[in-house]
């Protein structure tokens, strides 16, 4: 079985390498794929080929990890359409490109989760920096986030209007929307649950050990501690998130509050390096086994 693993880096990132090793270990052939290196044809047999050699792009499935940083709207749309094209040709794409894009879009994913009755933080999205000031005043404590981002970078805690003004004005000057979310008081940790299909592969706390840093991302200095057993509510929310966002697998971040759980974010291409170091569990194998079963249907 030939499985393409997609990211747009010159060298496969760590998580991609783990997936490729798992494919080979499970008897498949792993192919590293960069979206910028693929030529697609429409009409006739709808054949998709590699651009460098013009050899047919013959795979049984695709694992989509990263569309890359597109410099223009046109390039971004072309890459999204490329994987839609593959899906139309009957090639399983995991996660499906529309679901991947939805999960990457914090605004839309929160709308869908909230509509489905899943608790999310109160959030205001604006393009006017004066409206951002009002939002911060409303929440008293808030965080301003990139609409699309990961690893906790670019997320700023704000508790005064002057700082909100400076951040908001800067974002509007570079034509970026302003995503303002209420600050959730929680322990110095959050919960990451990694779900693949109908299986919870692993659940763990991400604990921030630096008292001066409120972020609980592993990339921001937090450490992973496995949770032996999660409660029924967390389990039900996890599978419901996958269903609502139409994902095959995801990393879901939960906060613990005095009023119960709240979902901060859903990652359609989660990282797991921190927890793998602690437990030896490699979720890449679960993802590959799932994709192989899907490709055989």
C-alpha positions in Angstrom: 0.0 0.0 0.0 1.4 3.4 -1.0 0.5 6.3 1.3 1.4 9.9 0.6 2.2 12.1 3.6 1.8 15.8 2.9 3.6 18.8 4.3 5.2 21.7 2.5 8.6 21.7 4.1 11.9 21.0 2.2 12.6 18.2 4.8 9.8 16.2 6.4 9.0 17.5 9.9 9.3 15.3 12.9 5.6 14.2 13.0 5.7 13.4 9.3 8.8 11.3 9.8 7.0 9.4 12.5 4.1 8.7 10.3 6.3 7.6 7.4 8.3 5.2 9.7 5.0 3.8 10.9 3.8 3.2 7.3 7.0 1.3 6.5 6.8 -0.7 9.8 3.2 -1.7 8.9 4.2 -3.0 5.5 3.3 0.0 3.4 5.3 2.4 1.2 5.6 6.0 2.4 5.9 8.9 0.0 6.7 12.4 1.1 4.5 14.9 -0.8 4.8 18.7 -1.1 1.7 20.4 -2.5 3.9 22.8 -4.5 5.4 19.8 -6.3 2.2 18.3 -7.7 0.7 19.0 -11.1 -2.9 18.2 -11.6 -4.9 17.6 -14.8 -8.6 18.0 -15.2 -10.4 16.2 -18.1 -9.9 12.8 -19.6 -8.7 10.5 -16.9 -8.3 13.3 -14.4 -4.7 12.1 -13.8 -2.6 13.8 -11.1 1.2 13.7 -11.5 4.3 14.9 -9.8 5.5 18.0 -11.6 9.3 17.3 -11.3 9.2 14.0 -13.2 5.6 14.0 -14.6 5.2 10.4 -13.3 1.7 9.4 -12.3 0.8 10.1 -8.7 -0.2 6.6 -7.7 -1.2 6.4 -4.0 -3.9 4.5 -2.1 -4.4 7.3 0.5 -3.1 10.7 1.6 -2.3 11.8 5.1 -2.6 15.6 5.1 -0.5 17.2 7.7 0.3 20.7 6.3 -0.9 22.7 3.3 2.0 25.1 3.8 2.1 28.9 4.0 0.5 30.2 0.8 1.6 33.6 -0.2 -1.6 34.4 -2.1 -5.3 33.5 -1.9 -5.0 31.9 -5.3 -2.2 29.6 -4.2 -4.1 28.7 -1.1 -7.3 27.9 -3.0 -5.3 25.9 -5.6 -3.8 23.7 -2.8 -7.2 23.2 -1.2 -8.7 22.3 -4.6 -5.9 19.9 -5.3 -6.9 17.7 -2.4 -10.6 18.0 -3.2 -9.6 16.8 -6.6 -7.9 13.8 -5.1 -11.0 13.1 -3.0 -13.2 13.3 -6.2 -10.9 10.7 -7.7 -11.6 8.3 -4.8 -8.3 8.8 -3.0 -9.0 8.9 0.8 -7.5 12.1 2.3 -7.1 12.1 6.1 -8.1 14.5 7.4 -10.4 15.6 4.5 -9.2 18.9 3.2 -12.4 20.8 4.0 -12.4 19.5 7.6 -8.7 20.3 7.9 -9.4 23.9 6.8 -12.4 24.2 9.1 -10.4 23.0 12.1 -7.6 25.4 11.3 -10.1 28.3 11.2 -10.7 29.1 14.9 -13.7 31.2 14.2 -15.6 28.7 12.1 -14.7 25.7 14.2 -15.9 27.5 17.4 -19.1 28.4 15.6 -19.8 24.8 14.7 -18.9 23.5 18.1 -21.0 26.0 19.9 -24.0 25.4 17.7 -23.7 21.7 18.5 -23.9 22.4 22.2 -20.2 21.9 23.0 -18.9 24.5 25.5 -16.4 27.0 24.1 -15.0 30.3 25.5 -16.9 33.5 24.7 -15.2 35.0 21.7 -15.5 38.2 19.6 -14.1 38.5 16.1 -13.8 42.0 14.7 -11.9 44.1 12.2 -12.2 47.4 14.1 -9.6 47.9 16.8 -12.0 50.2 18.8 -14.4 47.2 18.9 -11.5 45.1 20.2 -11.0 47.6 23.1 -14.7 47.2 24.0 -14.4 43.4 23.9 -11.4 43.4 26.3 -13.3 45.8 28.6 -16.3 43.4 28.5 -14.2 40.3 29.4 -12.0 42.2 31.9 -9.3 39.6 31.1 -8.9 38.4 27.5 -6.6 36.7 25.1 -6.0 38.0 21.5 -5.1 35.2 19.1 -4.2 34.7 15.5 -7.3 33.4 13.6 -5.0 30.6 12.2 -2.1 29.5 14.3 -0.6 26.8 16.5 1.7 25.9 19.3 0.5 28.9 21.3 2.6 31.4 19.4 1.1 34.9 18.9 -1.4 34.5 21.7 -1.3 37.5 24.1 -3.1 37.9 27.4 -4.7 41.4 27.7 -6.2 43.0 30.7 -6.1 46.7 29.8 -7.6 48.7 27.0 -4.3 50.4 26.0 -2.6 47.1 25.2 -5.7 46.0 23.3 -5.6 49.2 21.3 -2.0 48.7 20.4 -2.4 45.1 19.3 -5.7 45.7 17.6 -4.4 48.7 15.6 -1.3 46.8 14.6 -3.4 43.9 13.3 -5.7 46.2 11.3 -2.8 47.9 9.7 -1.6 44.6 8.3 -5.2 43.7 7.3 -5.7 41.0 9.9 -8.9 40.3 11.8 -8.8 40.6 15.6 -9.9 37.5 17.5 -10.6 38.3 21.2 -11.5 35.5 23.6 -12.4 35.6 27.3 -9.5 34.5 29.5 -10.4 31.3 31.2 -9.2 30.9 34.8 -8.0 27.3 35.1 -5.3 25.3 36.9 -1.7 25.6 35.5 -2.7 22.9 33.0 -5.1 21.9 30.3 -6.1 18.5 28.8 -5.1 17.2 25.4 -7.0 14.2 24.1 -5.8 12.6 20.9 -8.6 10.7 19.1 -8.3 8.5 16.0 -11.6 7.2 14.6 -13.5 5.6 17.4 -10.5 5.3 19.7 -9.0 7.6 22.3 -5.3 6.9 21.7 -4.1 9.0 24.7 -5.2 11.7 27.1 -2.7 13.8 29.0 -2.3 17.0 31.1 -0.1 19.7 29.6 1.3 21.3 32.8 3.0 24.6 32.8 5.9 24.5 35.2 7.0 28.1 34.7 4.9 30.3 37.1 5.5 33.3 34.8 4.0 31.6 31.8 0.3 31.0 31.6 0.3 29.1 28.3 0.1 25.3 28.5 1.5 24.4 25.1 4.4 21.9 25.1 6.1 24.3 22.7 5.8 27.0 25.4 7.5 25.0 28.1 4.7 22.8 29.5 5.3 19.2 30.3 3.1 16.2 29.5 1.6 13.9 32.1 -0.6 11.0 31.0 -4.1 10.6 32.4 -4.9 7.0 33.2 -8.6 7.2 32.7 -10.8 10.1 31.5 -14.4 10.6 32.6 -17.4 9.9 30.5 -18.1 13.6 29.8 -14.7 14.1 28.2 -15.0 11.0 26.2 -18.4 12.0 24.8 -17.2 15.5 24.0 -14.2 14.1 22.2 -16.1 11.9 19.8 -18.8 14.6 19.3 -16.1 17.1 18.2 -14.8 14.6 15.5 -18.4 14.2 14.3 -19.2 17.9 14.2 -16.0 18.9 12.4 -16.1 15.7 10.2 -12.5 14.8 11.2 -11.0 11.3 11.2 -8.5 12.2 14.0 -7.7 15.3 16.1 -6.0 16.6 19.1 -8.6 18.4 21.3 -7.6 20.9 24.0 -9.9 21.1 27.0 -9.8 23.5 29.9 -11.1 22.7 33.4 -13.2 25.5 34.9 -15.5 25.8 37.9 -18.4 25.4 35.6 -17.1 22.3 33.8 -15.0 21.6 30.7 -14.5 24.1 27.9 -12.9 23.4 24.5 -10.1 25.8 23.6 -9.1 24.4 20.2 -9.2 21.4 17.9 -6.1 20.5 15.9 -6.5 18.5 12.7 -2.8 17.8 12.5 -1.7 17.5 16.2 1.8 17.1 17.5 2.6 14.4 20.1 6.3 14.5 20.6 6.0 15.5 24.3 3.7 12.7 25.3 5.6 10.1 23.2 8.8 10.9 25.1 7.0 10.4 28.4 5.0 7.2 27.6 6.6 5.6 24.5 3.2 5.6 22.9 3.4 6.6 19.2 0.0 7.8 17.9 1.5 7.7 14.3 0.9 4.0 14.3 -2.8 4.4 15.3 -3.2 7.0 12.5 -1.6 4.8 9.9 -3.6 1.7 10.9 -6.8 3.7 10.6 -5.8 5.1 7.2 -4.9 1.6 5.9 -8.3 0.3 7.0 -10.0 3.2 5.3 -8.0 2.7 2.0 -9.0 -1.0 1.9 -12.8 -0.2 2.0 
